[in-house]
Amino acid sequence: MTATLLLLAAGSSSRMKGRDKLLEDMGGEPLLRLMARRATKAGVPVRVVLGPAQDARRAALDGLAVEIVEATGTDGMAASIRAGVAGLAGPVLVALADMPEITAQDLYLMLSLGAQSPGTILRAATQDGRPGNPVLFPADLVPELAQLTGDAGARDILKREAARVALLPLQGDRAAVDLDTPEDWAAWRARRGG
């Protein structure tokens, strides 16, 4: 069964003081486009979940081989996941578009390992073992993902199915680096030398 890579990009960037974190410049292209390009290199279909009236984000994806779906609910992460998994039957790799250190190789590795162990929930972790993102959900959990409510995303599923979760340590802290505020962005850029 073919997996689908779900790139969640519907958030409002409410902590960015008027800026859109997914349109931040990443060496000449917006973060959202960079992350979608990385996703397309993983070798599976890619769905990008946007919110209503996010025209600039939609434009940032022009020309990429991705399917864009729209989250219409008001319950945050759950609305995005529901929209993203609608109609899917295979495994789903849920990735967050605001995690610029996740590489195409990380995504490909997770999908490859997941195919070898189809009943396992594979969760990226930091090098020292802290759980992070992305998360690969097996096919049998997709119907549950389609019923999520609230802004906790799939946390309850991960807790309940803890015995099935295998952590995959990625280099450094990249499984935990998400940039939500201008200060986060400034500190991250400073650490990377610009």
C-alpha positions as CSV (number, residue, x, y, z in Angstrom):
1,M,0.0,0.0,0.0
2,T,1.5,3.3,-1.1
3,A,2.1,5.9,1.7
4,T,1.1,9.5,1.4
5,L,3.2,12.4,2.7
6,L,1.0,15.0,4.4
7,L,2.6,18.4,4.8
8,L,0.6,20.5,7.3
9,A,0.7,24.2,6.4
10,A,-2.7,25.6,7.4
11,G,-1.6,27.4,10.6
12,S,-2.2,31.1,11.0
13,S,1.3,32.2,12.0
14,S,-0.4,34.0,14.9
15,R,2.8,34.4,16.9
16,M,4.8,35.9,14.0
17,K,3.7,39.5,14.7
18,G,2.2,40.0,11.2
19,R,4.6,37.9,9.2
20,D,3.9,34.5,7.7
21,K,6.5,32.0,8.9
22,L,5.9,29.7,6.0
23,L,6.8,32.5,3.6
24,E,10.1,33.3,5.3
25,D,13.0,33.4,2.9
26,M,15.1,30.3,2.8
27,G,17.9,31.1,0.4
28,G,15.7,32.6,-2.3
29,E,12.5,30.6,-1.9
30,P,9.8,30.6,0.8
31,L,10.0,27.9,3.6
32,L,6.8,26.3,2.4
33,R,8.1,25.8,-1.1
34,L,11.4,24.4,0.2
35,M,9.6,21.9,2.5
36,A,7.2,20.9,-0.3
37,R,10.1,20.4,-2.7
38,R,11.8,18.2,-0.1
39,A,8.6,16.2,0.4
40,T,8.3,15.5,-3.4
41,K,11.8,13.9,-3.3
42,A,10.6,11.3,-0.9
43,G,9.0,9.2,-3.7
44,V,5.4,9.1,-2.6
45,P,2.3,11.3,-3.3
46,V,2.4,14.6,-1.4
47,R,-0.6,16.5,-0.1
48,V,-0.2,20.0,1.3
49,V,-2.9,21.2,3.7
50,L,-3.6,24.9,3.6
51,G,-6.2,27.0,5.3
52,P,-8.9,29.1,3.6
53,A,-7.8,32.2,1.9
54,Q,-4.1,31.5,2.1
55,D,-3.4,32.6,-1.5
56,A,0.2,33.6,-1.0
57,R,1.0,30.1,0.4
58,R,-0.9,28.5,-2.5
59,A,1.1,30.7,-5.0
60,A,4.4,29.5,-3.3
61,L,3.5,26.0,-4.4
62,D,3.0,26.8,-8.1
63,G,4.6,24.2,-10.4
64,L,5.3,21.6,-7.7
65,A,3.9,18.1,-8.0
66,V,1.7,18.3,-4.9
67,E,-2.0,18.1,-4.2
68,I,-3.4,21.0,-2.3
69,V,-6.3,20.3,0.1
70,E,-8.0,22.9,2.3
71,A,-8.7,22.5,6.0
72,T,-12.1,24.0,6.8
73,G,-12.6,23.2,10.5
74,T,-11.7,25.5,13.3
75,D,-10.0,23.0,15.5
76,G,-6.5,23.6,14.4
77,M,-4.2,20.6,13.9
78,A,-7.1,18.1,13.9
79,A,-8.9,19.9,11.1
80,S,-5.7,19.8,9.0
81,I,-5.1,16.1,9.6
82,R,-8.8,15.3,8.8
83,A,-8.6,17.2,5.5
84,G,-5.2,15.7,4.7
85,V,-6.2,12.0,5.2
86,A,-9.7,12.3,3.6
87,G,-10.0,9.4,1.1
88,L,-6.7,7.8,1.9
89,A,-6.3,4.2,2.8
90,G,-2.5,3.7,3.0
91,P,0.1,4.8,5.6
92,V,0.5,8.6,6.2
93,L,3.6,10.5,7.0
94,V,2.5,13.6,8.8
95,A,5.1,16.4,8.5
96,L,5.0,20.0,9.7
97,A,5.9,22.7,7.2
98,D,7.5,24.9,9.8
99,M,10.4,22.5,10.5
100,P,13.2,23.7,8.2
101,E,15.8,21.3,9.3
102,I,13.9,18.2,8.2
103,T,15.5,17.0,5.0
104,A,14.3,15.0,2.0
105,Q,16.6,12.2,3.2
106,D,14.9,12.2,6.6
107,L,11.5,11.8,5.0
108,Y,12.6,9.1,2.6
109,L,14.3,7.2,5.4
110,M,11.1,7.3,7.5
111,L,9.0,6.1,4.6
112,S,11.5,3.3,3.7
113,L,11.7,2.0,7.3
114,G,7.9,2.3,7.7
115,A,7.4,0.1,4.6
116,Q,9.6,-2.6,6.3
117,S,7.5,-2.5,9.5
118,P,4.0,-1.6,8.4
119,G,2.3,-1.9,11.8
120,T,4.7,0.4,13.6
121,I,4.2,4.1,14.3
122,L,7.5,5.6,13.4
123,R,8.3,8.9,15.1
124,A,11.2,11.1,14.4
125,A,13.2,12.0,17.5
126,T,16.2,14.2,18.4
127,Q,19.6,12.6,18.5
128,D,19.3,12.3,22.3
129,G,15.9,10.6,22.0
130,R,13.3,13.3,22.6
131,P,10.2,12.6,20.5
132,G,9.5,15.1,17.7
133,N,8.1,15.2,14.1
134,P,7.4,13.9,11.5
135,V,5.3,10.9,12.4
136,L,4.5,7.9,10.1
137,F,1.1,6.4,10.9
138,P,0.3,2.9,9.7
139,A,-2.7,2.3,7.4
140,D,-4.9,0.9,10.2
141,L,-4.8,4.2,12.1
142,V,-5.9,6.4,9.1
143,P,-9.6,6.0,9.8
144,E,-8.9,7.3,13.4
145,L,-6.9,10.2,12.0
146,A,-9.9,11.1,9.9
147,Q,-12.1,11.4,13.0
148,L,-9.7,13.6,15.1
149,T,-11.1,16.7,17.0
150,G,-9.4,19.4,19.0
151,D,-6.0,21.1,18.6
152,A,-3.9,18.3,20.1
153,G,-3.4,16.7,16.7
154,A,-2.8,13.0,17.1
155,R,-1.3,13.1,20.6
156,D,-4.0,10.9,22.1
157,I,-3.4,8.2,19.5
158,L,0.3,8.3,20.1
159,K,-0.3,7.9,23.9
160,R,-2.8,5.1,23.5
161,E,-0.6,3.3,20.9
162,A,2.7,3.9,22.8
163,A,3.6,0.2,22.5
164,R,3.6,0.5,18.7
165,V,5.7,3.7,18.6
166,A,9.4,3.4,17.5
167,L,11.6,6.5,17.7
168,L,13.9,7.2,14.9
169,P,16.7,9.6,16.1
170,L,17.6,12.2,13.5
171,Q,20.8,14.2,13.5
172,G,21.0,16.9,16.2
173,D,17.7,18.5,17.3
174,R,16.1,18.8,13.8
175,A,13.1,16.6,14.8
176,A,12.2,19.3,17.4
177,V,13.1,22.6,15.6
178,D,10.0,24.5,14.6
179,L,10.1,28.2,14.2
180,D,6.9,30.0,15.5
181,T,8.0,33.5,16.4
182,P,10.3,36.2,14.9
183,E,12.6,35.6,17.9
184,D,12.8,31.8,17.0
185,W,13.7,32.7,13.4
186,A,16.4,35.3,14.5
187,A,18.0,32.8,16.9
188,W,17.9,30.0,14.4
189,R,19.5,32.2,11.7
190,A,22.1,33.4,14.1
191,R,23.0,29.8,15.0
192,R,23.3,29.0,11.3
193,G,25.5,32.0,10.6
194,G,22.9,34.1,8.8
